[in-house]
Every structure is written in C-alpha cells, then in structure tokens.
Amino acid sequence: MAWPPLWHLAAWAHSWPISEALDGGSGGRLAAWTLGAGPCIGSAGHQAPSSLSFFGCVGASGGVVYASGVGLYVSHTSSRPYLQGEARAGLRLRIAGPMFARLEVGVGVPISRDSYEFTGVDGVSRPVFRTAALVPLARFSLEFRAP
C-alpha cells in the first residue's frame, strides 16, 4: 500500500532527564520516556519542489514514568505507565542532498494526570509533582531521507 504524496507516517521518542521535586529537602526524583507514532500531512520532504516544506502531525505516545523518594526515612520507588495524545506542526529545510533540518512545536495531552506525593514524619502528605494538563513539545533534529 502506498501513501498519497501529502501523507507520511512519523515515529518519535521523548525522554525526560532525571529531575527532583523537593519540599524542604524531601520529595521525589522523576524520569520518563515515551515512544509514539502517527500520520502527518504535508510534503514528505524529498519530493518537495523547494528546499522548505511544512507539515502537521497527530498521534499518540506511550511509555513509563519512574519515581523514587529522596531524603525520606522510608523511600518508595515506582514505575507508572504514561499515555498522551499529540498534535505538532513543523517545517523541514533541505541542507544538502538527503539531509534536512527539522523544527517542530506542538502539545501533548496526557490521558491521565498522575500526581506524586510523600508523607513526612509528621504524617502530613505533601504533593511534589502533578502532570500538566497540556505538555509543550519542541524538537529540533537532523533528518536523513532516502530518495
């Protein structure tokens, strides 16, 4: 099956480096990764009559959020599944031959907005992080395309 000239399929990966969310020296350490895919509309790049092309993509990403306690008397580690829908728009610029620079911006919409908290020695539960309702996405990359 061949895709029409204005449609192409994209795959992507996101990674969030380890970050800490602390309250008074105690809290959590978080990291995550996701993989995603979805259809895009716009020139697939190598067929564009000019060196600049625009595109838009929708899709979904799924992965894992890792969380562990920091500075706690009793620490807990967990891995939670993560899923979000995505919409992105971007542009692709031919650098030379099959090499392109690609810039895209968009937004992710989490299916579930997990929150992370810890209970201090005083018995009070303290929130340290909650997934945002909208996750901004931005990417700059180099792309190589077969003719």
C-alpha positions as a Markdown table, in Angstrom:
| # | Residue | x | y | z |
|---|---|---|---|---|
| 1 | Met | 0.0 | 0.0 | 0.0 |
| 2 | Ala | 1.4 | 3.4 | -1.0 |
| 3 | Trp | 0.7 | 6.6 | 1.0 |
| 4 | Pro | -0.6 | 9.6 | -1.0 |
| 5 | Pro | 2.1 | 12.2 | -1.7 |
| 6 | Leu | 0.9 | 14.6 | 1.0 |
| 7 | Trp | 0.7 | 12.0 | 3.8 |
| 8 | His | 3.5 | 10.2 | 5.6 |
| 9 | Leu | 3.9 | 8.3 | 8.8 |
| 10 | Ala | 6.2 | 9.6 | 11.6 |
| 11 | Ala | 7.6 | 7.8 | 14.7 |
| 12 | Trp | 9.2 | 9.6 | 17.6 |
| 13 | Ala | 10.7 | 9.2 | 21.1 |
| 14 | His | 10.7 | 11.5 | 24.1 |
| 15 | Ser | 12.9 | 11.4 | 27.1 |
| 16 | Trp | 12.8 | 13.5 | 30.2 |
| 17 | Pro | 16.0 | 13.5 | 32.2 |
| 18 | Ile | 16.0 | 12.8 | 35.9 |
| 19 | Ser | 14.7 | 15.8 | 37.8 |
| 20 | Glu | 13.9 | 16.3 | 41.5 |
| 21 | Ala | 10.8 | 17.8 | 43.1 |
| 22 | Leu | 11.6 | 18.6 | 46.7 |
| 23 | Asp | 9.8 | 20.2 | 49.6 |
| 24 | Gly | 12.1 | 21.0 | 52.5 |
| 25 | Gly | 14.9 | 18.6 | 51.3 |
| 26 | Ser | 12.5 | 15.7 | 50.9 |
| 27 | Gly | 10.5 | 14.6 | 47.9 |
| 28 | Gly | 10.9 | 12.7 | 44.7 |
| 29 | Arg | 13.2 | 12.0 | 41.8 |
| 30 | Leu | 11.3 | 11.6 | 38.4 |
| 31 | Ala | 12.4 | 10.5 | 34.9 |
| 32 | Ala | 10.3 | 9.3 | 31.9 |
| 33 | Trp | 10.5 | 8.1 | 28.3 |
| 34 | Thr | 7.9 | 7.5 | 25.6 |
| 35 | Leu | 7.6 | 6.2 | 22.1 |
| 36 | Gly | 5.0 | 7.3 | 19.6 |
| 37 | Ala | 3.7 | 7.3 | 16.1 |
| 38 | Gly | 1.1 | 9.0 | 13.9 |
| 39 | Pro | 0.1 | 10.2 | 10.5 |
| 40 | Cys | 1.4 | 13.6 | 9.1 |
| 41 | Ile | 0.2 | 15.8 | 6.3 |
| 42 | Gly | 2.5 | 17.9 | 4.2 |
| 43 | Ser | 5.3 | 17.2 | 1.8 |
| 44 | Ala | 7.3 | 14.2 | 2.9 |
| 45 | Gly | 10.4 | 16.3 | 2.2 |
| 46 | His | 12.4 | 14.6 | -0.5 |
| 47 | Gln | 9.5 | 15.2 | -3.0 |
| 48 | Ala | 9.2 | 18.9 | -2.3 |
| 49 | Pro | 9.8 | 21.2 | -5.2 |
| 50 | Ser | 11.6 | 23.7 | -2.9 |
| 51 | Ser | 14.0 | 23.2 | -0.1 |
| 52 | Leu | 11.4 | 24.2 | 2.5 |
| 53 | Ser | 8.3 | 22.2 | 3.4 |
| 54 | Phe | 5.7 | 22.4 | 6.2 |
| 55 | Phe | 3.9 | 19.6 | 7.9 |
| 56 | Gly | 1.4 | 18.7 | 10.7 |
| 57 | Cys | 1.2 | 15.5 | 12.7 |
| 58 | Val | -1.2 | 13.9 | 15.2 |
| 59 | Gly | -0.6 | 10.7 | 17.1 |
| 60 | Ala | -0.1 | 9.1 | 20.5 |
| 61 | Ser | 2.9 | 8.4 | 22.7 |
| 62 | Gly | 3.1 | 5.8 | 25.5 |
| 63 | Gly | 5.9 | 5.0 | 28.0 |
| 64 | Val | 6.9 | 4.9 | 31.6 |
| 65 | Val | 7.4 | 7.5 | 34.4 |
| 66 | Tyr | 9.9 | 6.4 | 37.0 |
| 67 | Ala | 9.6 | 7.9 | 40.5 |
| 68 | Ser | 11.7 | 7.4 | 43.7 |
| 69 | Gly | 11.8 | 9.0 | 47.1 |
| 70 | Val | 14.6 | 11.4 | 48.1 |
| 71 | Gly | 15.6 | 12.3 | 51.6 |
| 72 | Leu | 12.9 | 10.2 | 53.2 |
| 73 | Tyr | 13.1 | 7.8 | 56.2 |
| 74 | Val | 11.2 | 5.2 | 54.2 |
| 75 | Ser | 11.6 | 5.5 | 50.4 |
| 76 | His | 9.4 | 4.0 | 47.7 |
| 77 | Thr | 10.2 | 3.5 | 44.0 |
| 78 | Ser | 7.5 | 3.1 | 41.4 |
| 79 | Ser | 7.0 | 2.9 | 37.6 |
| 80 | Arg | 3.8 | 4.1 | 36.2 |
| 81 | Pro | 2.5 | 3.8 | 32.6 |
| 82 | Tyr | 2.1 | 7.1 | 30.7 |
| 83 | Leu | 0.0 | 7.8 | 27.6 |
| 84 | Gln | -0.7 | 11.1 | 25.8 |
| 85 | Gly | -2.2 | 12.3 | 22.5 |
| 86 | Glu | -0.1 | 14.7 | 20.5 |
| 87 | Ala | -0.5 | 17.4 | 17.8 |
| 88 | Arg | 2.5 | 19.0 | 16.2 |
| 89 | Ala | 3.3 | 21.4 | 13.3 |
| 90 | Gly | 6.7 | 22.0 | 11.8 |
| 91 | Leu | 9.0 | 22.8 | 9.0 |
| 92 | Arg | 11.7 | 20.9 | 7.2 |
| 93 | Leu | 14.6 | 22.6 | 5.4 |
| 94 | Arg | 16.9 | 20.7 | 3.0 |
| 95 | Ile | 20.5 | 21.2 | 4.0 |
| 96 | Ala | 22.2 | 19.1 | 1.3 |
| 97 | Gly | 21.1 | 16.0 | -0.7 |
| 98 | Pro | 19.1 | 13.7 | 1.6 |
| 99 | Met | 19.9 | 15.7 | 4.8 |
| 100 | Phe | 17.3 | 18.0 | 6.3 |
| 101 | Ala | 17.0 | 20.2 | 9.4 |
| 102 | Arg | 13.6 | 19.8 | 11.1 |
| 103 | Leu | 11.9 | 22.1 | 13.6 |
| 104 | Glu | 8.5 | 21.3 | 15.2 |
| 105 | Val | 6.4 | 22.5 | 18.0 |
| 106 | Gly | 3.2 | 21.1 | 19.5 |
| 107 | Val | 1.3 | 19.9 | 22.5 |
| 108 | Gly | 0.8 | 16.7 | 24.3 |
| 109 | Val | -2.5 | 15.9 | 26.2 |
| 110 | Pro | -2.0 | 13.3 | 28.9 |
| 111 | Ile | -4.7 | 10.7 | 29.2 |
| 112 | Ser | -4.2 | 10.6 | 33.0 |
| 113 | Arg | -2.7 | 13.4 | 35.2 |
| 114 | Asp | -0.9 | 11.5 | 37.8 |
| 115 | Ser | 0.3 | 13.2 | 41.0 |
| 116 | Tyr | 3.3 | 12.3 | 43.1 |
| 117 | Glu | 3.4 | 13.0 | 46.9 |
| 118 | Phe | 5.2 | 11.9 | 50.0 |
| 119 | Thr | 4.2 | 11.7 | 53.6 |
| 120 | Gly | 6.6 | 13.4 | 56.1 |
| 121 | Val | 7.5 | 12.1 | 59.5 |
| 122 | Asp | 4.8 | 14.4 | 60.9 |
| 123 | Gly | 2.2 | 12.4 | 59.0 |
| 124 | Val | 1.3 | 15.2 | 56.6 |
| 125 | Ser | 1.0 | 14.3 | 52.9 |
| 126 | Arg | 2.9 | 16.8 | 50.6 |
| 127 | Pro | 2.4 | 17.0 | 46.8 |
| 128 | Val | 5.7 | 17.3 | 44.9 |
| 129 | Phe | 4.6 | 17.0 | 41.2 |
| 130 | Arg | 1.5 | 16.6 | 39.1 |
| 131 | Thr | 1.4 | 16.0 | 35.4 |
| 132 | Ala | 0.4 | 19.2 | 33.5 |
| 133 | Ala | -2.9 | 19.3 | 31.6 |
| 134 | Leu | -1.0 | 20.3 | 28.4 |
| 135 | Val | 2.6 | 19.3 | 27.8 |
| 136 | Pro | 4.5 | 21.7 | 25.5 |
| 137 | Leu | 6.6 | 19.9 | 22.9 |
| 138 | Ala | 9.5 | 21.3 | 20.8 |
| 139 | Arg | 12.1 | 19.5 | 18.8 |
| 140 | Phe | 15.0 | 20.3 | 16.5 |
| 141 | Ser | 16.5 | 17.4 | 14.7 |
| 142 | Leu | 18.5 | 16.4 | 11.6 |
| 143 | Glu | 16.7 | 14.0 | 9.3 |
| 144 | Phe | 18.2 | 11.8 | 6.5 |
| 145 | Arg | 15.8 | 10.6 | 3.8 |
| 146 | Ala | 16.3 | 8.0 | 1.1 |
| 147 | Pro | 15.5 | 9.2 | -2.4 |
